[in-house]
Amino acid sequence: AMVDLSFSHSANLSANTQYKMGTLKAGYRPAIAAYGGLIMDQSEYGNVVISSAGDVFFRPSASVSSSVPVRCGATYILA
């Protein structure tokens, strides 16, 4: 499944720090994988991480200014 994600932030985001974007509804959560169920996909600024519990995190590869909107696309396997 493919999902497009975005979230607003009022403070600068630090590189290599995970920021929670939200939680997927139960029917849209990824399958549990042997390595813990984390799926990563490149975005414009970093990676999207989706846990098997459905929590969605954004981890920028470089610091992001508070004035820059974060929009990401993630691909993951449904349970």
N, C-alpha and C positions, 0 to 999 in steps of 0.2 A: 504494500500500500504506500501511497505517496501523500504526504501532508505538507502544506505550506504553513509556516509559523511566523508570527511577528509579535513583538512586545515593545512597550515603551519603557524608557528609563530616564530618570531625572538626574542621575549622577553618572560620571564617567565610569566605564567598565575597564577593569584591569585585565591584562593579558593572562592567559592560562588559569583563569578563575572561573568556576562554574556558577552560572546564574540561573535560577529556576524561572522558566517561562510559564509553566502551568502543568496541569495533569490531564492526561487523556481519559475519556470515559471508559468504563470497563470493557465495552465491546470493541474498543479501538486500541487496546493495549497490545504490545508485541508479545510474541511467544517467548517463553523462557529458554534461553540458550545455555549450553554447558558452561560457557565462560561468564555467566551472570546476567545475560539478557541485555547488555548494552549495545546499542547500534549507533554508529557515528556516520555522519555524512558531511562532506564539505559544504560550507556556505560561503557567503561573500567575505566574512570576517573571521571565520573559525569553524568550529564543529558543533553539531547538534548531538546531544546524548539523550537517548530515551531508555529509561530503566524498565525492567519487566513489570514494575509496579505502575507504570504509566506516567511517571514524572519526567518532564521534558526540561532539559538544561541546555543552556548556550554557553560554550567556552570559547571566547575570542582568542585568536592567535596573536593579536596585537591590541593595544589599548584602543577603546572606542570612545569618542567624545559624546557627551550627553545630548548633543544636537543631532546625532546621527541615528536615524531609525534602524532597528535591527529586524531584518527580514531573512528567514532561512527556509530552506526546503529539506525535508528529511524523508528517506525511504526506509521502511521497516517491515518486518514480517508479522502479520496478524496471528494471534493465537488460534 
